[in-house]
Amino acid sequence: MQTLRHPKAGANLTQRLWIYQAERFPIFKTGLLLLVFSAASISISAHLGGRALPGWPVFASIWAVTFILFFQMRAL
C-alpha cells in the first residue's frame, strides 16, 4: 500500500506555518480587519459614554487580545 504525502511535507516548520497562515488564517487581512473593528468599538464606546479617547496602548492591547482570540478560534 502506498502512503500519500502532501507535496510540501518536506518543508521546514517556518515554511509550513507560512503556508498554513496563507490558507487558513491570513495574518495581514485578518489583522487589518480586527484593527479597524476593535478601534471602532473603543471609539464608539468612548463617544457614547462622553469620555475622551484612551491612549494608543489601550488600542494596541485590545487589538492584540482580539487577534489572539480569533487565532485560537481558527487554529483550535
C-alpha positions in Angstrom: 0.0 0.0 0.0 1.4 3.4 -0.9 1.3 6.3 1.6 0.2 9.6 0.2 2.3 12.6 1.2 1.5 16.3 0.9 3.6 18.0 -1.7 5.1 20.4 0.9 5.7 17.6 3.5 9.5 18.1 3.3 9.3 21.8 4.1 10.7 23.2 7.3 8.5 24.4 10.1 8.7 28.1 9.1 7.6 27.3 5.5 4.7 25.1 6.7 3.5 27.7 9.2 3.6 30.3 6.4 1.6 28.0 4.1 -0.9 27.4 7.0 -1.5 31.0 7.7 -1.9 31.8 4.0 -4.5 29.0 3.6 -6.3 29.1 6.9 -5.7 32.4 8.8 -4.3 35.2 6.6 -2.5 37.3 9.2 -2.4 40.6 7.4 -6.0 40.6 6.1 -7.4 39.4 9.5 -5.1 41.8 11.4 -6.2 44.8 9.5 -9.9 43.9 9.8 -9.6 43.3 13.5 -7.7 46.6 13.9 -10.5 48.6 12.3 -13.3 46.9 14.2 -11.5 47.0 17.6 -10.6 50.7 17.1 -14.2 51.4 16.1 -15.6 49.7 19.1 -13.3 51.6 21.5 -14.1 54.9 19.8 -17.8 54.5 19.8 -17.8 53.3 23.4 -15.8 56.4 24.4 -18.1 58.7 22.3 -21.3 57.3 23.7 -20.0 57.4 27.2 -18.9 61.0 26.9 -15.3 60.1 27.6 -12.1 61.1 25.9 -10.4 58.5 23.7 -7.9 56.3 25.5 -4.2 56.3 24.6 -2.7 54.1 21.9 -1.6 51.4 24.4 -5.3 50.6 25.0 -5.9 50.3 21.3 -2.9 48.1 20.8 -3.7 45.8 23.7 -7.4 45.4 22.7 -6.2 44.6 19.1 -3.7 42.0 20.4 -6.3 40.3 22.6 -8.8 40.2 19.8 -6.2 38.9 17.4 -5.2 36.1 19.7 -8.9 35.1 20.4 -9.6 35.0 16.6 -6.4 32.9 16.1 -7.4 30.4 18.8 -10.9 30.1 17.3 -9.4 29.3 13.9 -6.5 27.1 15.0 -8.1 25.1 17.7 
